[in-house]
Amino acid sequence: SAAFLRDDAVDLLDGTLALLAEHGISSDAGVYSGLMAAQLRRRDFAAVATTAARIPAEMLTPKMRAMLATSAAHRGQLDEALGHLRQIPTPSAGTRLIVAPTTTAQILALAGREKRIVDATEELQRVQAKLESKHLEELFASGTQGGSLAGWELFNTASALQVRRTAAMFQIFAGALGQAGDKTGLKQLIKEVEEDTDVGEAGIVVGEPLAMALLDACRAVRDGSMLSRILEMHRTVCQGALSPRMSMAFCSALLACDHNKEACEYYEHEMLPKGVMLDVMLTNSLVKAAASYGNTALAKHLSDHVTARPAVAGGSNANASELQRHAVLIKAYSRDGNLSGASEVVARLKQNGTPLNSLIHNCYLDACVQCGDMRAALTQFDEMKQAGMLDVVGYNTMLKSHLSRGRPDDARTLLHEMAAHGVQANKVTFNELLHARVVAKDTRGVWTLVDDMQKAGVQANSVTCSILLKSLSIHSRPQDVKRVMGLIE
């Protein structure tokens, strides 16, 4: 039989054993064990089970049970595989390994698909099975797609089978938690990373790939409370010298988590002094962030910095991005009541030969109105007419201005002008007019406007209904109350 196995004449040995059995001649269990091992090498997993069925169960050795577990796992039979493991006596200390690491990995992969990792781990630990880190990393890549529970179970498996947890495992698991939106799980994972980094050279190294994965996960769950902890762990690894890519990722994560002020301060204190070059997307985001909390100086610096760069390919998309950035800056100046700053932005765009779109025109018109300079607003309004850039947004801005200054006649004139120029009034238009009529206690005017709104095909929204509810009182006509209720429904 040994010669058959050496020559890999497995089929001949199989036939010989069958012939001997027919003549009532028993063969040694070691021969069957050798045949099963040869069949495993040939990946003939069904044959392994067939061979074992020829001999009494009491003759099956622990090694043969391990081979049968391997065969069952490769055939997708988890219960069968675990059944064979349960019949292997608990090995004593120092006993030679009989369950191969590849078999352990196969059983755990099958258990992961059936959500039975805990059961499989218990039996594998009992028979002192081993697992290599690379196999566990592969299990994380496939198993954590089933949710965070599978990830934590695999971490427990690593401890039970004495497998060192690697940065790749944490990286894969972080991605899965972020995708699942599991904020609680991500916090626990970061705590585990921190604990692992505290064990010296044997611990996890939070290199750039792991740090980036953790930052991306925080972005996904929109929780910025953990970002600084991630950055500090990575700083320790890179001796405080962050790469530009890492700095930009951290800044982007802060922005994604609505930590606008912190992101801008990080840029000013950490990135700007080192000359880190921002991409256009991050620059635009920082401009918006700076403008959102009134840091117009930084918003202007960032906008000027991008504008000063050499032109790159991008066509209309690049131009739209530039105009969007300048629109944010105009709005920031408007909030500050700084019309001269907003005017400077528009003047610079014109000086550079940048064609202004309706967004810039409307933002600047609104800035003129917000800053109380009606002469400038009317001049801008006329310029928009001449340029063919006057849309419903521009008309609504001027209409709101007329109404706020107690000039309803000018507002009505503007409404007729809109119709004459083919500009369709929208919900905002009618809501502004309705609000003015309600404030003036002009009930007839209110319902005339509602009729006009319906004739124009403009549907009432929650704002409309809220305005109309304010028009009602204990003296309101029943039909008016009923009509308002009808609009709400």
C-alpha positions as CSV (number, residue, x, y, z in Angstrom):
1,S,0.0,0.0,0.0
2,A,2.9,2.4,0.7
3,A,4.1,1.8,-2.9
4,F,0.6,2.7,-4.2
5,L,0.7,5.9,-2.2
6,R,4.2,6.8,-3.3
7,D,3.3,6.3,-6.9
8,D,0.1,8.2,-6.2
9,A,-1.8,5.1,-7.6
10,V,-4.7,6.1,-5.4
11,D,-7.4,4.5,-7.5
12,L,-5.5,1.2,-7.6
13,L,-5.1,1.2,-3.8
14,D,-8.8,2.0,-3.4
15,G,-9.8,-0.9,-5.7
16,T,-7.4,-3.3,-3.9
17,L,-8.9,-2.5,-0.5
18,A,-12.4,-3.0,-1.9
19,L,-11.3,-6.4,-3.3
20,L,-9.8,-7.5,0.0
21,A,-12.9,-6.5,1.9
22,E,-15.0,-8.6,-0.5
23,H,-12.9,-11.6,0.4
24,G,-13.3,-10.9,4.1
25,I,-9.7,-9.7,4.5
26,S,-9.4,-6.7,6.8
27,S,-6.8,-4.0,6.3
28,D,-5.0,-1.9,8.9
29,A,-6.5,1.4,9.8
30,G,-3.3,3.1,8.8
31,V,-3.8,2.0,5.2
32,Y,-7.2,3.6,5.1
33,S,-5.7,6.7,6.7
34,G,-3.1,6.9,4.0
35,L,-5.7,6.5,1.3
36,M,-7.8,9.3,2.8
37,A,-4.8,11.6,3.0
38,A,-4.0,10.9,-0.7
39,Q,-7.6,11.6,-1.7
40,L,-7.5,14.9,0.2
41,R,-4.4,15.8,-1.7
42,R,-6.3,15.2,-4.9
43,R,-9.2,17.2,-3.5
44,D,-11.5,14.3,-4.0
45,F,-13.5,15.2,-0.9
46,A,-16.5,12.8,-1.5
47,A,-14.1,9.9,-1.9
48,V,-12.6,10.6,1.6
49,A,-16.1,10.2,3.2
50,T,-16.7,7.0,1.1
51,T,-13.5,5.5,2.2
52,A,-14.2,6.2,5.9
53,A,-17.6,4.6,5.5
54,R,-16.0,1.2,4.8
55,I,-14.5,0.8,8.3
56,P,-16.1,0.7,11.7
57,A,-16.5,4.0,13.5
58,E,-14.4,2.8,16.4
59,M,-11.5,2.4,14.1
60,L,-11.5,6.0,13.0
61,T,-8.5,7.7,14.6
62,P,-8.4,11.5,15.6
63,K,-6.3,12.1,12.5
64,M,-8.9,10.4,10.3
65,R,-11.6,12.5,12.1
66,A,-9.7,15.6,11.2
67,M,-9.5,14.6,7.6
68,L,-13.2,13.9,7.6
69,A,-13.8,17.4,9.0
70,T,-11.8,18.8,6.2
71,S,-13.7,16.9,3.6
72,A,-17.0,17.9,5.1
73,A,-16.1,21.6,5.3
74,H,-15.0,21.6,1.6
75,R,-18.3,20.0,0.7
76,G,-20.2,22.8,2.6
77,Q,-21.4,20.5,5.4
78,L,-20.7,22.5,8.6
79,D,-22.7,20.2,10.9
80,E,-20.9,17.2,9.6
81,A,-17.5,18.9,10.0
82,L,-18.3,20.0,13.6
83,G,-19.6,16.5,14.4
84,H,-16.2,15.0,13.4
85,L,-14.4,17.6,15.5
86,R,-16.6,16.7,18.6
87,Q,-15.4,13.1,18.3
88,I,-11.8,14.0,18.5
89,P,-10.6,13.7,22.2
90,T,-9.3,16.8,23.8
91,P,-5.6,16.8,23.0
92,S,-3.1,17.0,25.9
93,A,-0.6,19.8,26.1
94,G,2.2,19.4,23.5
95,T,0.2,17.1,21.3
96,R,1.0,17.4,17.6
97,L,-1.4,19.5,15.6
98,I,-3.9,17.4,13.6
99,V,-6.3,20.1,12.3
100,A,-4.5,22.1,9.5
101,P,-4.8,25.9,9.6
102,T,-6.4,25.7,6.1
103,T,-9.1,23.4,7.5
104,T,-9.7,25.8,10.4
105,A,-10.1,28.7,7.9
106,Q,-12.5,26.6,5.7
107,I,-14.7,25.7,8.7
108,L,-14.8,29.3,10.0
109,A,-15.6,30.6,6.5
110,L,-18.5,28.2,6.4
111,A,-19.6,29.1,9.9
112,G,-19.5,32.8,9.0
113,R,-21.9,32.2,6.1
114,E,-24.2,30.3,8.5
115,K,-23.7,32.8,11.3
116,R,-22.3,30.1,13.6
117,I,-18.8,31.4,14.2
118,V,-19.1,31.0,18.0
119,D,-20.0,27.3,17.8
120,A,-17.2,26.6,15.3
121,T,-14.7,28.5,17.4
122,E,-15.6,26.6,20.5
123,E,-14.8,23.2,18.9
124,L,-11.7,24.4,17.1
125,Q,-10.3,25.8,20.3
126,R,-11.0,22.5,22.1
127,V,-9.0,20.5,19.6
128,Q,-6.2,23.1,19.7
129,A,-6.7,24.1,16.0
130,K,-4.5,26.9,14.8
131,L,-5.1,29.7,12.3
132,E,-2.7,32.0,10.4
133,S,-3.2,35.8,10.4
134,K,-3.6,35.9,6.6
135,H,-6.5,33.4,6.8
136,L,-8.2,35.5,9.5
137,E,-7.7,38.6,7.4
138,E,-9.5,36.9,4.5
139,L,-12.3,35.9,6.9
140,F,-12.7,39.5,8.0
141,A,-12.9,40.6,4.3
142,S,-15.8,38.3,3.6
143,G,-17.3,37.7,7.1
144,T,-17.8,41.4,8.2
145,Q,-20.1,42.0,5.3
146,G,-22.7,40.3,7.4
147,G,-22.6,43.0,10.0
148,S,-20.7,44.1,13.0
149,L,-21.5,41.1,15.1
150,A,-19.5,38.8,12.8
151,G,-16.5,41.1,13.2
152,W,-16.6,41.0,16.9
153,E,-17.0,37.2,16.8
154,L,-14.0,36.9,14.6
155,F,-12.0,39.1,17.0
156,N,-13.0,36.6,19.8
157,T,-11.9,33.8,17.5
158,A,-8.5,35.4,17.1
159,S,-8.1,35.4,20.9
160,A,-9.4,31.9,21.3
161,L,-7.1,30.5,18.6
162,Q,-4.1,32.7,19.7
163,V,-4.0,34.6,16.4
164,R,-2.4,38.0,16.5
165,R,-4.8,40.7,15.3
166,T,-3.3,42.7,12.5
167,A,-3.8,46.3,11.2
168,A,-5.5,44.8,8.1
169,M,-8.2,43.2,10.3
170,F,-8.9,46.5,12.0
171,Q,-8.9,48.3,8.6
172,I,-11.4,45.9,7.0
173,F,-13.6,45.9,10.1
174,A,-13.6,49.7,10.2
175,G,-14.8,49.8,6.6
176,A,-17.6,47.4,7.4
177,L,-18.7,49.4,10.5
178,G,-18.7,52.6,8.5
179,Q,-20.7,51.1,5.7
180,A,-23.2,49.7,8.2
181,G,-23.5,53.2,10.0
182,D,-22.6,51.5,13.3
183,K,-21.3,54.4,15.4
184,T,-21.3,52.5,18.6
185,G,-19.3,49.6,17.1
186,L,-16.8,52.0,15.6
187,K,-16.2,53.7,18.9
188,Q,-15.6,50.3,20.5
189,L,-13.2,49.4,17.6
190,I,-11.2,52.6,18.1
191,K,-10.9,51.8,21.8
192,E,-9.6,48.3,20.9
193,V,-7.0,49.9,18.5
194,E,-5.9,52.2,21.3
195,E,-5.5,49.3,23.7
196,D,-3.6,47.3,21.1
197,T,-1.2,50.2,20.4
198,D,-0.3,50.3,24.2
199,V,1.3,46.9,24.3
200,G,4.6,47.9,22.7
201,E,6.2,46.3,19.7
202,A,3.6,43.4,19.7
203,G,0.8,45.9,19.3
204,I,-1.0,47.4,16.3
205,V,0.8,50.0,14.2
206,V,-1.7,52.7,13.1
207,G,-0.1,53.3,9.8
208,E,-1.6,55.5,7.1
209,P,-3.9,52.8,5.6
210,L,-5.5,52.0,9.0
211,A,-5.7,55.6,10.0
212,M,-7.4,56.5,6.6
213,A,-9.8,53.6,7.0
214,L,-10.8,54.8,10.5
215,L,-11.2,58.4,9.3
216,D,-13.3,57.3,6.4
217,A,-15.5,55.2,8.8
218,C,-16.0,58.3,11.0
219,R,-17.0,60.3,7.9
220,A,-19.5,57.6,7.1
221,V,-21.2,57.6,10.5
222,R,-20.8,61.4,10.7
223,D,-19.1,61.4,14.2
224,G,-16.2,63.7,14.6
225,S,-15.6,63.0,18.3
226,M,-13.1,60.2,17.5
227,L,-11.1,62.0,14.8
228,S,-8.4,63.6,17.0
229,R,-7.8,60.2,18.8
230,I,-7.1,58.6,15.4
231,L,-4.8,61.4,14.3
232,E,-2.8,61.2,17.6
233,M,-2.3,57.4,17.2
234,H,-1.0,58.0,13.7
235,R,1.2,60.9,14.7
236,T,3.0,58.6,17.1
237,V,3.8,56.2,14.2
238,C,5.1,58.8,11.8
239,Q,7.0,60.8,14.4
240,G,4.6,63.7,14.0
241,A,5.3,64.2,10.3
242,L,2.0,63.6,8.6
243,S,1.8,63.2,4.9
244,P,-0.1,65.8,2.9
245,R,-2.6,63.1,2.0
246,M,-3.2,62.3,5.6
247,S,-3.6,65.9,6.6
248,M,-6.2,66.5,3.8
249,A,-8.1,63.3,4.8
250,F,-8.3,64.5,8.5
251,C,-9.4,68.0,7.4
252,S,-12.0,66.5,5.0
253,A,-13.3,64.2,7.8
254,L,-13.8,67.2,10.1
255,L,-15.8,68.9,7.4
256,A,-17.9,65.8,6.7
257,C,-18.7,65.7,10.4
258,D,-19.8,69.4,10.5
259,H,-16.8,70.4,12.5
260,N,-16.3,73.5,10.3
261,K,-14.4,75.7,12.7
262,E,-12.0,72.9,13.8
263,A,-11.3,72.0,10.1
264,C,-10.5,75.6,9.3
265,E,-8.3,76.0,12.4
266,Y,-6.5,72.8,11.5
267,Y,-5.9,74.1,8.0
268,E,-4.6,77.4,9.3
269,H,-2.3,76.0,12.0
270,E,-1.2,72.7,10.5
271,M,-1.5,72.7,6.8
272,L,-1.0,76.3,5.7
273,P,2.4,76.7,7.4
274,K,3.6,73.6,5.7
275,G,2.5,74.6,2.3
276,V,0.1,71.7,1.8
277,M,-1.5,72.1,-1.6
278,L,-5.3,71.5,-1.4
279,D,-7.4,70.0,-4.2
280,V,-10.2,72.1,-5.6
281,M,-12.9,70.0,-3.8
282,L,-11.4,70.5,-0.4
283,T,-10.7,74.1,-1.0
284,N,-14.4,74.7,-1.9
285,S,-15.5,72.9,1.2
286,L,-13.2,75.0,3.4
287,V,-14.4,78.2,1.8
288,K,-18.0,77.2,2.7
289,A,-16.9,76.2,6.2
290,A,-15.0,79.4,6.8
291,A,-18.0,81.4,5.5
292,S,-20.4,79.5,7.7
293,Y,-18.9,80.8,11.0
294,G,-18.0,84.3,9.7
295,N,-14.3,83.8,8.9
296,T,-14.5,85.7,5.7
297,A,-10.7,86.5,5.7
298,L,-9.9,82.8,5.4
299,A,-12.7,82.2,2.9
300,K,-11.2,85.0,0.7
301,H,-7.6,83.7,1.2
302,L,-8.7,80.2,0.0
303,S,-10.7,81.5,-2.9
304,D,-7.8,83.8,-4.0
305,H,-5.3,80.9,-3.6
306,V,-7.3,78.7,-6.0
307,T,-8.0,81.5,-8.5
308,A,-4.3,82.3,-8.6
309,R,-3.4,78.7,-9.7
310,P,-2.7,78.0,-13.4
311,A,-5.8,77.0,-15.3
312,V,-6.2,73.3,-15.6
313,A,-8.4,71.2,-17.9
314,G,-12.0,70.9,-16.7
315,G,-14.1,73.0,-19.0
316,S,-17.5,74.0,-17.8
317,N,-17.2,71.9,-14.6
318,A,-14.1,73.7,-13.5
319,N,-15.8,77.1,-14.2
320,A,-18.9,76.1,-12.3
321,S,-16.8,75.1,-9.3
322,E,-15.1,78.4,-9.3
323,L,-18.3,80.3,-9.5
324,Q,-19.8,78.2,-6.7
325,R,-16.8,79.1,-4.5
326,H,-17.2,82.8,-5.2
327,A,-21.0,82.6,-4.6
328,V,-20.2,81.3,-1.1
329,L,-17.8,84.2,-0.5
330,I,-20.4,86.7,-1.6
331,K,-22.9,85.2,0.8
332,A,-20.4,85.4,3.6
333,Y,-19.7,89.1,3.0
334,S,-23.5,89.6,2.8
335,R,-24.0,88.0,6.3
336,D,-21.3,90.3,7.6
337,G,-23.0,93.4,6.1
338,N,-19.9,93.9,4.0
339,L,-21.2,94.9,0.6
340,S,-17.9,96.3,-0.5
341,G,-16.3,92.9,0.0
342,A,-19.1,91.3,-2.1
343,S,-18.7,93.9,-4.8
344,E,-14.9,93.2,-4.9
345,V,-15.6,89.5,-5.5
346,V,-17.9,90.4,-8.5
347,A,-15.4,93.0,-9.8
348,R,-12.6,90.5,-9.7
349,L,-14.5,87.9,-11.6
350,K,-15.4,90.5,-14.3
351,Q,-11.7,91.6,-14.4
352,N,-10.6,88.0,-15.0
353,G,-13.1,87.7,-17.8
354,T,-15.1,85.0,-16.1
355,P,-18.6,84.8,-17.5
356,L,-21.1,85.4,-14.6
357,N,-24.0,83.0,-14.2
358,S,-27.3,83.5,-12.6
359,L,-26.0,82.1,-9.3
360,I,-23.4,85.0,-9.0
361,H,-25.9,87.6,-10.1
362,N,-28.6,86.4,-7.7
363,C,-26.1,86.2,-4.8
364,Y,-24.9,89.7,-5.4
365,L,-28.4,91.1,-5.8
366,D,-29.3,89.5,-2.4
367,A,-26.2,91.0,-0.9
368,C,-27.2,94.5,-2.0
369,V,-30.7,94.0,-0.5
370,Q,-29.3,92.4,2.8
371,C,-26.9,95.2,3.2
372,G,-29.7,97.8,2.7
373,D,-28.2,99.5,-0.4
374,M,-31.3,99.7,-2.6
375,R,-29.6,101.9,-5.2
376,A,-27.0,99.2,-5.8
377,A,-29.8,96.5,-5.8
378,L,-31.8,98.3,-8.5
379,T,-28.6,98.8,-10.5
380,Q,-27.8,95.1,-10.2
381,F,-31.4,94.2,-11.1
382,D,-31.2,96.3,-14.3
383,E,-27.9,94.7,-15.2
384,M,-29.4,91.3,-14.8
385,K,-32.2,92.3,-17.1
386,Q,-29.8,93.5,-19.8
387,A,-27.7,90.3,-19.5
388,G,-30.8,88.1,-19.7
389,M,-29.9,86.6,-16.3
390,L,-33.1,87.6,-14.5
391,D,-35.0,84.5,-13.2
392,V,-37.6,83.9,-10.6
393,V,-35.0,83.9,-7.8
394,G,-34.0,87.5,-8.8
395,Y,-37.6,88.7,-9.0
396,N,-38.4,87.1,-5.6
397,T,-35.4,88.9,-4.0
398,M,-36.6,92.3,-5.2
399,L,-40.2,91.5,-4.4
400,K,-39.3,90.6,-0.9
401,S,-37.3,93.8,-0.6
402,H,-40.3,95.9,-1.7
403,L,-42.6,94.2,0.7
404,S,-40.2,94.5,3.7
405,R,-40.0,98.2,3.0
406,G,-43.8,98.6,2.9
407,R,-44.1,99.1,-0.8
408,P,-46.8,96.6,-1.9
409,D,-47.6,98.6,-5.1
410,D,-44.0,98.1,-6.3
411,A,-44.3,94.4,-5.5
412,R,-47.5,94.1,-7.6
413,T,-45.8,95.9,-10.4
414,L,-43.0,93.5,-10.3
415,L,-45.4,90.5,-10.3
416,H,-47.0,91.8,-13.5
417,E,-43.5,92.4,-15.0
418,M,-42.6,88.7,-14.2
419,A,-45.7,87.6,-16.2
420,A,-44.9,89.9,-19.1
421,H,-41.4,88.5,-19.4
422,G,-42.6,84.9,-19.2
423,V,-41.2,84.2,-15.7
424,Q,-43.5,81.9,-13.8
425,A,-44.1,82.9,-10.2
426,N,-43.4,80.1,-7.7
427,K,-44.3,79.2,-4.1
428,V,-41.8,81.6,-2.7
429,T,-43.3,84.5,-4.8
430,F,-46.9,83.8,-3.6
431,N,-45.9,83.1,0.0
432,E,-44.1,86.4,0.3
433,L,-47.2,88.2,-1.1
434,L,-49.6,86.2,1.1
435,H,-47.5,87.1,4.2
436,A,-47.7,90.8,3.4
437,R,-51.5,90.6,2.9
438,V,-51.9,88.7,6.2
439,V,-49.8,91.3,8.1
440,A,-51.9,94.0,6.5
441,K,-55.1,92.1,7.6
442,D,-56.3,92.2,4.0
443,T,-58.5,89.1,4.0
444,R,-59.9,89.7,0.6
445,G,-56.5,90.3,-0.8
446,V,-55.3,87.0,0.8
447,W,-58.0,84.9,-0.9
448,T,-57.5,86.7,-4.2
449,L,-53.9,85.7,-4.1
450,V,-54.8,82.1,-3.3
451,D,-57.1,82.1,-6.3
452,D,-54.2,83.5,-8.5
453,M,-51.9,80.9,-7.1
454,Q,-54.2,78.0,-8.0
455,K,-54.9,79.5,-11.5
456,A,-51.1,79.6,-12.0
457,G,-50.9,75.9,-11.1
458,V,-48.7,76.5,-8.1
459,Q,-49.4,74.1,-5.2
460,A,-49.6,75.3,-1.6
461,N,-46.9,74.0,0.7
462,S,-46.5,73.9,4.5
463,V,-45.3,77.5,4.5
464,T,-48.4,78.6,2.6
465,C,-50.7,76.8,5.1
466,S,-48.8,78.3,8.1
467,I,-49.3,81.8,6.7
468,L,-53.0,81.2,6.0
469,L,-53.5,79.8,9.5
470,K,-52.2,83.1,10.9
471,S,-54.9,84.9,8.9
472,L,-57.7,83.1,10.8
473,S,-59.3,84.5,13.9
474,I,-62.5,84.0,15.9
475,H,-64.1,86.4,13.5
476,S,-63.1,84.5,10.4
477,R,-65.9,83.3,8.1
478,P,-66.6,79.5,8.3
479,Q,-65.9,79.1,4.6
480,D,-62.5,80.7,5.0
481,V,-61.6,78.3,7.8
482,K,-62.9,75.3,5.8
483,R,-60.8,76.4,2.8
484,V,-57.6,76.7,4.8
485,M,-58.3,73.2,6.3
486,G,-58.8,71.9,2.7
487,L,-55.4,73.3,1.6
488,I,-53.7,71.6,4.6
489,E,-55.2,68.3,3.8
